[in-house]
Amino acid sequence: MAQGSHRGIGYLEAVAIGVGGMVGGGIFAVLGLAVQLAGGGTPVAFAIAGGGALITTYSYAKLSVAFPSLGGTVTFLNHAFGPGLFAGSLNILLWLSYVVMLSLYADAFGSYGTTFLPAPMQLIGKHVLISGCIIAITGLNMLSAGIIGRVEEWIVGLKVAILLLFVGLGMWGIEAQRLAPPTWSPPVQLVAGGMIIFVAYEGFELIANTARDVRNPRQTLPRAYYTAVLFVIALYVLVALVTVGSLPLDQIVAARDYALAVAARPFMGQAGFALIAIAALLSTASAINATLYGAGRLSFIIAKDGQLPALLERKVWNRAMGGLVITAGLTLVMANLLDLSSIAMMGSAGFLLIFAAVNWANVRLAAQTDSHWPISALGALACLGAMLALVWQTTSTSPERLLVLALMLGLAFAIEAGYRILAGRERKPEPQAVDGPTLVDDRVTGNTE
């Protein structure tokens, strides 16, 4: 463990990793969708989703201290449930959920990018932008994952600063009646709206992947987790307050693919629209870069555990290229074929199931993690309940989207079960030392190979 090393990650660096993981492309991509579902209660929906992330943070903090590993979530599930079909399927689901997140970010990149194009070119232009950014960033990762990564911290700081500027200027123009309870959606739909935007909080778990490199992890990790999640909850609720309080709901919904830019126009003018759109392009591009790198490394780790083909373990130019290329290819297909609502629903459902499993893992490992198991049990029930609310809402409005979700869940199980039958690989023990980059962010920790 690197906790005594001068190169170790400190509290503020760990917080930056968590905040950077959450405040990626999610808020730019799903804000309009949240308003469409939750109406004037959108700030409440974001708070509800944040509550689910916060209670799950307890389990992640405890597990990260007890089982520090570059594998993060994968390691926790394997420790709790063993290297069997159940844990293997969950790990594949985690990988597929990251592919969904990449698709969401790419969709947002394309949507905001089209705001700079003339109307006749926007439809085809969106698909060109989506495909171009995925291909270009995949190429950068093949050459050097650190090309964008070297400015990653600056991009994180820039997008947070722009969102804070948006909040600071917009708070003066809020019209309270647009946020009044009569404008809220019904309770179940409000909860479902919060859950479909749960993807905006995905990313705090990336702190787990750096646990071995954190200085004084027993104190640093819990503080970093809670600080990052609480900060982002407050930021998202304020952004939602300004958005809903500044524009009529129908205008936000009409421009839901780039709602944040439209919401900036009343108090920042066309320059504010352009500023938010540029911030969205930078933010989603950096999120694609970080998530693509992380997902490629994740598939490498799952393959090392014997739960994916050995092909994904092979390195080219000292890099795990197999997982990177397959992840990018799946993202290209999904981002170009599925609409925003289907992508967001799949991503939120996938991470809700994963987080429910992580909470239950901490229940099973409570004696080893020194945890109060009822807290994690409540977290597991909350995630499952939120998942049911999301399914209910989807059934009521767009039942065909459940087929897409069922396909993702079935694919995770089929890949793991089929591979075990065909290959019969055994799980390999996790390495006890970390040589080279960690899963999440060797760019943040300074290890650029």
Secondary structure, 3 states (H helix, E strand, C coil): CCCCCCCCECHHHHHHHHHHHHCCCHHHHHHHHHHHHHECCHHHHHHHHHHHHHHHHHHHHHHHHHCCCCCCHHHHHHHHHCCCHHHHHHHHHHHHHHHHHHHHHHHHHHHHHHCCCCHHHHHHHHHHHHHHHHHHHHHHHHHCCHHHHCCHHHHHHHHHHHHHHHHHHHHHHCCHHHHCHHHECCHHHHHHHHHHCHHHHCCHHHHHHHHHHECCHHHHHHHHHHHHHHHHHHHHHHHHHHHHHHCCHHHHHHCHHHHHHHHHHHHHHHHHHHHHHHHHHHHHHHHHHHHHHHHHHHHHHHHHCCCCCHHHHCEECCEEHHHHHHHHHHHHHHHHHCCHHHHHHHHHHHHHHHHHHHHHHHHHCHHHHCCCHHHHHHHHHHHHHHHHHHHHHHHHHCCCHHHHHHHHHHHHHHHHHHHHHHHCCCCCCCCCCCCCCCCCCHHHHCCCC
